Amino acid sequence: MDLSEIASYLAEQPLLALAMAAIFVSVLGGMIRRGAPMLGGFLRGLGNLGLLAALLLTIAQVTRFTTGTDFALPQLGMPRQSVEGTETRVPMQPDGHFWIRAAVNGVERDFLVDTGATLTAISPGTANDADIRQNPMNRSVLMRTANGTIQAQLGTIDELRIGNIVARDLDAVVAPGLGNANVIGMNLLSRLASWRVEGRTLILVPHHPQPVDEV
């Protein structure tokens, strides 16, 4: 990997770039502190502030993905999903995945878009909070996870709302093996008029755009 590739990678990872720059400045300050105490102390303090800022911004990023707090920090690769005309546009996040903020039966949760998943999958916690209806025939399916094959219960989401997209009576699996994660599968994407990826943006186009509820 040459310097241009490293620079390009760091440009896409602003928090990592900030942390590395802060460490460099802090080490530099320590090296020159004997010869120039004031300058060395200033640089070390500046480096420590940079590390603190990187830590706080990392916490903010994790909070955005794991709580109901939704805010936009586009300079750090955390823009808010938006609706433009008949399209819902979802930006790629710093981890390289598309995360969608959706309302499951009115309960707001984050979903990872996985085109390799046949069915939409939700965590037991989401299923409980959103009062997901179990399959009337009490059907279950076997799912492969990182921890092995598990049995997952089939259920139905009465309403899943993403921007101007509303899916009703959507089949889903309640998968304990996913932990607290939720996944959008192909059974939702296939209901759309179209979906595509342009650059670092996922574009979802419904057949019948609905009035937008802020989520």
Sequence and secondary structure as in RCSB ss.txt:
>XXXX:A:sequence
MDLSEIASYLAEQPLLALAMAAIFVSVLGGMIRRGAPMLGGFLRGLGNLGLLAALLLTIAQVTRFTTGTDFALPQ
LGMPRQSVEGTETRVPMQPDGHFWIRAAVNGVERDFLVDTGATLTAISPGTANDADIRQNPMNRSVLMRTANGTI
QAQLGTIDELRIGNIVARDLDAVVAPGLGNANVIGMNLLSRLASWRVEGRTLILVPHHPQPVDEV
>XXXX:A:secstr
  HHHHHHHHHH HHHHHHHHHHHHHHHHHHHTTT HHHHHHHHHHHHHHHHHHHHHHHHHHHHHHSS    BGG
GTB   EEETTEEEEEB TTSSBEEEEEETTEEEEEEE TT SSEEE HHHHHHTT EE TT  EEEEEETTEEE
EEEEEEEEEEEETTEEEEEEEEEE GGGTT  EE HHHHTTSSEEEEETTEEEEE SS       
